[in-house]
Amino acid sequence: MEFVEMAKMTSKGQVTVPSLIREILRLEKGSLVVFKITEKGISVLPGEVKEREPYSQKEWAKIGQLVTERGRVYRTSSGARKHIKAL
């Protein structure tokens, strides 16, 4: 599948994504767009923000061990992060 559409860039570097492309990529107001530069050219892809865990399972195990050993309880991940960095 190949579609070719053109758009003009404004003085502020903004480009309106043509309606056909917005429809195909399911882009709506506020959607993230990813620009990927390769040897073959530029790709424009719909982007997505996914929540991820602040720590790996191994790090959570270490935090649990520290809590058990030292009796400290962290109510936020930032508090635990500061403590781990201090170790």
N, C-alpha and C positions, 0 to 999 in steps of 0.2 A: 504494500500500500504506500502510495507516495502522494503528498499534497504539497503544493507550492503556493504560498501566500506572501504578500509583501506588506510592510508597514513602515511608516516614516518615523524616525526618532525626533523627539522634541529637543529644544535647547537644554532641557534639564536631564536628558538621557533617558527619557521615558518612551516606551513603545506600547501601543495598543495591540494586544493580541487579537488577531482577526477572529470574528465570531465562529467561523467553521472550526478553527483550531481550538477555541475555548470549548466548543461543544464536544469535539472528539476527546479532548483531555479532561473533560468534566471540570473545567475551571470555573469558579464562582468568585464573587467579591471576597477578598481576603485570602484566597488560595495562595499557597506557596508555589513558586516556579523555580526549578533547578536548571541552571545553564551548565552544560558539560562541553568542554573543548577537547576534541580529539584530533588525531592526524587527518581524519576524514572530514572534519568540519565541526559545527556547533550543534549540539542536541538541546532541545528544550523539553523538559520533563515536568510532570506534576510532582510537587514535593509533599512530604508528609512529616509531621513532627510526632515522634513516638516517645512516650514516657519510658524512661529506663531506670533501673535500680541504681542508686548512688554507690552501692558497694557490691562486690562479687560475693558469692556464697562463702568463699574462703575468708574474705574480709569480715563478713558478718560473724563467722565462727570465731575469729580472733577477737572481735568486739565482745561476743558472748563470754569468751574465756576471760577477758580482762574484767568484765563486770563481775563474774563469779569470783575471781581472785581478789579484786580490790573493792568489791561492794559498791561500785559506781553505777548509777542509772542515768542514762541519757534520754531526755525527752524529745530531742531533735537530732536529725542526722548531722547538722552542722556542729553541734556540741561533741558528738562522737568523732567526727572528722578532725576537729581541733586536737582532741586527745590523742588520736592515732598519730597525727603528724608530730606531736610532741614526744612520742616514744622513740 
